[in-house]
Structure formats: structure tokens, C-alpha cells
Amino acid sequence: MLAILSAGVAPALALMSFFYLKDRFTEPLHLIVRNFIYGAILVFPIMFMQYALQSEGIGNGDIIQSFFVIALMEEFFKWFVFIYIIYHHTAFDAHYDGIVYAVAISLGFATVENFLFLLSNGIEYAFSRALFPVSSHALFGVIMGFYFGKAKIEIKKKKANISLALVVPFLLHGVYNFILIKVTSDWLLLLIPFMIFLWAVALRRVKVANATLPTKISNS
């Protein structure tokens, strides 16, 4: 059990540390932990709703399953938690802050999901889970947080950027799921390039967000 717990938590801690240390103005650790916990709690109601939909035969098609039952439900609740918990907090006062807090929520979710998967299927999947599902959740969080940060900076485009904070991660998450569900063989040939693309997009967002950090933004 201890090995599974360690394997389930370690990738999230490594990724959280990576994105946290890129922040020029470090955020309060208690807020990061709080967002992480809220993300972790989200797993259980989402799993229940997904199970209920599948039990009723709703969303059995590959596209509906990939984009709506999984991607939209998971990204919507992470997006909602961000708005409710941190968006109006005084600590969220720089563009890159959005990335730090969104990644915390996403990795909280990914950690519990990863632990439950390893508990059911075995620790031998720990490496592949770290490379793909856990990492992808972190990268979706980067992109979500980037647009939340833009919403703080570009007041005139606030609603558009808040919408993009949901729409872009949802679409990327849907494509990720569709590759796993639809491609029954040689799925790595598609998934590896897609993950490289995600990392490239996310790191570019990190660079852009960090470039705005010297100018603090007002709470709005």
C-alpha cells in the first residue's frame, strides 16, 4: 500500500514543484495545498456521475464518452472550483499565478485518480500513468490557468478568456481521451506526438505568463 501511495503521489509532487518553482513571485503554500485538496475531492462526485451516466447507457459513443462524459465533466468542475475558490482571492494578482493554482487543482484530481487506478490495477502501471494521465492533467491545468491569468490582465476580454479557460482544456482533453478510446492498436504512435505537442503549448504559455510578471495586476 505504501508503495502504491508513493507511486501515486510522486508524479504530482514533481510536476507541482516544477511549475511552482518557475513562478518568480512564489504563492502561499497553504493556498496551493487547499486548491490541491479541492481538486482531489472532485474525483469522487465526478466518478459517481460518470458511473451513473454509463449505467443508464448515456454517452456510450466514442466521441460523447471522450469529450463530454469524461473531458467536459472533469474540466468543468476544475474550472468551477478555480472561479469559486481562487479567482477573486487577493493572492491571485499576477498572470502566472493562474497557472500555479490551476495546476494545483488539476494535480489534486490526477493524484487521487492515479492512486485509485494503481490500487485496482497494480503498481506496474505507475510509470506510464506518470507519463500520460498525470502529466496531461497538469498540462491542461497550465492552459486553463494561463487563460484565467489573461482574464485578470485583459479586463476588456475577461469573459472571453474565462470561457477559453474551459473550452481549450476541454477540447484538448477530449482529443487525448479519443486517442485512448478509439485507437485500439498502436495508440502510442498518436499519443506520444500529442503529448509532445501539449508540452510545447504548455511551456510556451508558461514563458508568456512569466513575461508579464514584473507588472502586478489588480484583483478584479
Contacts in CASP RR format, 6 or more apart in sequence:
PFRMAT RR
TARGET T0000
AUTHOR 0000-0000-0000
METHOD contacts of the structure
MODEL  1
MLAILSAGVAPALALMSFFYLKDRFTEPLHLIVRNFIYGAILVFPIMFMQ
YALQSEGIGNGDIIQSFFVIALMEEFFKWFVFIYIIYHHTAFDAHYDGIV
YAVAISLGFATVENFLFLLSNGIEYAFSRALFPVSSHALFGVIMGFYFGK
AKIEIKKKKANISLALVVPFLLHGVYNFILIKVTSDWLLLLIPFMIFLWA
VALRRVKVANATLPTKISNS
3 123 0 8 1.000
4 115 0 8 1.000
4 118 0 8 1.000
4 119 0 8 1.000
4 122 0 8 1.000
4 123 0 8 1.000
5 115 0 8 1.000
7 118 0 8 1.000
7 123 0 8 1.000
7 126 0 8 1.000
7 130 0 8 1.000
8 111 0 8 1.000
8 114 0 8 1.000
8 115 0 8 1.000
8 118 0 8 1.000
8 126 0 8 1.000
8 129 0 8 1.000
8 134 0 8 1.000
9 111 0 8 1.000
9 115 0 8 1.000
10 130 0 8 1.000
11 110 0 8 1.000
11 114 0 8 1.000
11 129 0 8 1.000
11 130 0 8 1.000
11 134 0 8 1.000
11 135 0 8 1.000
12 107 0 8 1.000
12 108 0 8 1.000
12 110 0 8 1.000
12 111 0 8 1.000
12 114 0 8 1.000
12 134 0 8 1.000
12 138 0 8 1.000
15 103 0 8 1.000
15 107 0 8 1.000
15 134 0 8 1.000
15 135 0 8 1.000
15 138 0 8 1.000
16 32 0 8 1.000
16 36 0 8 1.000
16 103 0 8 1.000
16 104 0 8 1.000
16 107 0 8 1.000
16 138 0 8 1.000
19 99 0 8 1.000
19 100 0 8 1.000
19 103 0 8 1.000
19 138 0 8 1.000
19 142 0 8 1.000
19 206 0 8 1.000
20 26 0 8 1.000
20 27 0 8 1.000
20 32 0 8 1.000
20 100 0 8 1.000
22 96 0 8 1.000
22 206 0 8 1.000
22 210 0 8 1.000
23 96 0 8 1.000
23 97 0 8 1.000
23 99 0 8 1.000
23 100 0 8 1.000
23 210 0 8 1.000
23 213 0 8 1.000
24 96 0 8 1.000
24 210 0 8 1.000
24 213 0 8 1.000
25 94 0 8 1.000
25 96 0 8 1.000
25 97 0 8 1.000
25 213 0 8 1.000
27 91 0 8 1.000
27 97 0 8 1.000
27 100 0 8 1.000
27 101 0 8 1.000
28 91 0 8 1.000
31 86 0 8 1.000
31 89 0 8 1.000
31 91 0 8 1.000
31 101 0 8 1.000
32 100 0 8 1.000
32 101 0 8 1.000
32 104 0 8 1.000
33 104 0 8 1.000
34 85 0 8 1.000
35 81 0 8 1.000
35 82 0 8 1.000
35 85 0 8 1.000
35 86 0 8 1.000
35 101 0 8 1.000
35 104 0 8 1.000
35 105 0 8 1.000
36 104 0 8 1.000
36 105 0 8 1.000
36 107 0 8 1.000
36 108 0 8 1.000
36 111 0 8 1.000
37 108 0 8 1.000
38 81 0 8 1.000
38 85 0 8 1.000
38 105 0 8 1.000
39 78 0 8 1.000
39 81 0 8 1.000
39 104 0 8 1.000
39 105 0 8 1.000
39 106 0 8 1.000
39 108 0 8 1.000
39 109 0 8 1.000
39 112 0 8 1.000
40 108 0 8 1.000
40 109 0 8 1.000
40 111 0 8 1.000
40 112 0 8 1.000
42 74 0 8 1.000
42 77 0 8 1.000
42 78 0 8 1.000
42 81 0 8 1.000
42 105 0 8 1.000
42 109 0 8 1.000
43 109 0 8 1.000
43 112 0 8 1.000
43 113 0 8 1.000
43 116 0 8 1.000
44 112 0 8 1.000
45 77 0 8 1.000
46 73 0 8 1.000
46 74 0 8 1.000
46 77 0 8 1.000
49 73 0 8 1.000
50 69 0 8 1.000
50 70 0 8 1.000
50 73 0 8 1.000
53 59 0 8 1.000
53 69 0 8 1.000
54 60 0 8 1.000
54 69 0 8 1.000
58 69 0 8 1.000
59 65 0 8 1.000
59 68 0 8 1.000
59 69 0 8 1.000
62 178 0 8 1.000
62 181 0 8 1.000
62 182 0 8 1.000
63 178 0 8 1.000
65 177 0 8 1.000
65 181 0 8 1.000
66 174 0 8 1.000
66 175 0 8 1.000
66 177 0 8 1.000
66 178 0 8 1.000
66 181 0 8 1.000
66 182 0 8 1.000
67 170 0 8 1.000
67 171 0 8 1.000
67 174 0 8 1.000
67 177 0 8 1.000
67 178 0 8 1.000
70 173 0 8 1.000
70 174 0 8 1.000
70 177 0 8 1.000
71 170 0 8 1.000
71 171 0 8 1.000
71 173 0 8 1.000
71 174 0 8 1.000
71 176 0 8 1.000
71 177 0 8 1.000
72 170 0 8 1.000
74 109 0 8 1.000
74 173 0 8 1.000
75 140 0 8 1.000
75 144 0 8 1.000
75 166 0 8 1.000
75 169 0 8 1.000
75 170 0 8 1.000
75 173 0 8 1.000
76 166 0 8 1.000
76 170 0 8 1.000
78 102 0 8 1.000
78 105 0 8 1.000
78 106 0 8 1.000
78 109 0 8 1.000
78 141 0 8 1.000
78 144 0 8 1.000
78 169 0 8 1.000
79 144 0 8 1.000
79 165 0 8 1.000
79 166 0 8 1.000
79 169 0 8 1.000
81 105 0 8 1.000
82 98 0 8 1.000
82 101 0 8 1.000
82 102 0 8 1.000
82 105 0 8 1.000
82 144 0 8 1.000
82 145 0 8 1.000
82 148 0 8 1.000
82 165 0 8 1.000
83 162 0 8 1.000
86 92 0 8 1.000
86 98 0 8 1.000
86 101 0 8 1.000
87 148 0 8 1.000
88 219 0 8 1.000
89 219 0 8 1.000
90 219 0 8 1.000
91 97 0 8 1.000
92 98 0 8 1.000
92 101 0 8 1.000
92 149 0 8 1.000
92 152 0 8 1.000
92 219 0 8 1.000
93 152 0 8 1.000
93 216 0 8 1.000
93 217 0 8 1.000
93 218 0 8 1.000
93 219 0 8 1.000
94 212 0 8 1.000
94 213 0 8 1.000
94 216 0 8 1.000
94 217 0 8 1.000
95 146 0 8 1.000
95 149 0 8 1.000
95 150 0 8 1.000
95 152 0 8 1.000
95 153 0 8 1.000
95 209 0 8 1.000
95 210 0 8 1.000
95 212 0 8 1.000
95 213 0 8 1.000
95 217 0 8 1.000
96 149 0 8 1.000
96 206 0 8 1.000
96 209 0 8 1.000
96 210 0 8 1.000
96 212 0 8 1.000
96 213 0 8 1.000
97 149 0 8 1.000
98 145 0 8 1.000
98 146 0 8 1.000
98 148 0 8 1.000
98 149 0 8 1.000
98 152 0 8 1.000
98 209 0 8 1.000
99 141 0 8 1.000
99 142 0 8 1.000
99 145 0 8 1.000
99 146 0 8 1.000
99 149 0 8 1.000
99 205 0 8 1.000
99 206 0 8 1.000
99 209 0 8 1.000
101 145 0 8 1.000
101 148 0 8 1.000
102 141 0 8 1.000
102 142 0 8 1.000
102 144 0 8 1.000
102 145 0 8 1.000
102 148 0 8 1.000
102 165 0 8 1.000
103 138 0 8 1.000
103 141 0 8 1.000
103 142 0 8 1.000
103 145 0 8 1.000
105 141 0 8 1.000
106 137 0 8 1.000
106 138 0 8 1.000
106 140 0 8 1.000
106 141 0 8 1.000
106 144 0 8 1.000
107 134 0 8 1.000
107 137 0 8 1.000
107 138 0 8 1.000
109 137 0 8 1.000
110 133 0 8 1.000
110 134 0 8 1.000
110 137 0 8 1.000
110 138 0 8 1.000
111 134 0 8 1.000
113 133 0 8 1.000
113 137 0 8 1.000
114 129 0 8 1.000
114 130 0 8 1.000
114 133 0 8 1.000
114 134 0 8 1.000
117 125 0 8 1.000
117 129 0 8 1.000
117 133 0 8 1.000
118 125 0 8 1.000
118 126 0 8 1.000
118 129 0 8 1.000
131 195 0 8 1.000
132 191 0 8 1.000
132 195 0 8 1.000
135 195 0 8 1.000
135 199 0 8 1.000
136 173 0 8 1.000
136 176 0 8 1.000
136 195 0 8 1.000
136 198 0 8 1.000
138 202 0 8 1.000
139 172 0 8 1.000
139 198 0 8 1.000
139 199 0 8 1.000
139 201 0 8 1.000
139 202 0 8 1.000
140 169 0 8 1.000
140 172 0 8 1.000
140 173 0 8 1.000
141 169 0 8 1.000
142 202 0 8 1.000
142 205 0 8 1.000
142 206 0 8 1.000
143 168 0 8 1.000
143 169 0 8 1.000
143 172 0 8 1.000
143 201 0 8 1.000
143 202 0 8 1.000
143 205 0 8 1.000
144 165 0 8 1.000
144 166 0 8 1.000
144 168 0 8 1.000
144 169 0 8 1.000
145 165 0 8 1.000
146 165 0 8 1.000
146 205 0 8 1.000
146 206 0 8 1.000
146 208 0 8 1.000
146 209 0 8 1.000
147 161 0 8 1.000
147 162 0 8 1.000
147 164 0 8 1.000
147 165 0 8 1.000
147 168 0 8 1.000
148 161 0 8 1.000
148 162 0 8 1.000
148 165 0 8 1.000
149 161 0 8 1.000
149 209 0 8 1.000
149 217 0 8 1.000
150 157 0 8 1.000
150 161 0 8 1.000
150 164 0 8 1.000
151 157 0 8 1.000
151 158 0 8 1.000
151 159 0 8 1.000
151 161 0 8 1.000
151 162 0 8 1.000
151 165 0 8 1.000
152 158 0 8 1.000
152 217 0 8 1.000
152 218 0 8 1.000
152 219 0 8 1.000
152 220 0 8 1.000
153 212 0 8 1.000
153 217 0 8 1.000
154 161 0 8 1.000
155 220 0 8 1.000
158 220 0 8 1.000
172 198 0 8 1.000
175 194 0 8 1.000
176 191 0 8 1.000
176 194 0 8 1.000
176 198 0 8 1.000
179 187 0 8 1.000
179 190 0 8 1.000
179 191 0 8 1.000
179 194 0 8 1.000
180 187 0 8 1.000
180 191 0 8 1.000
183 190 0 8 1.000
END
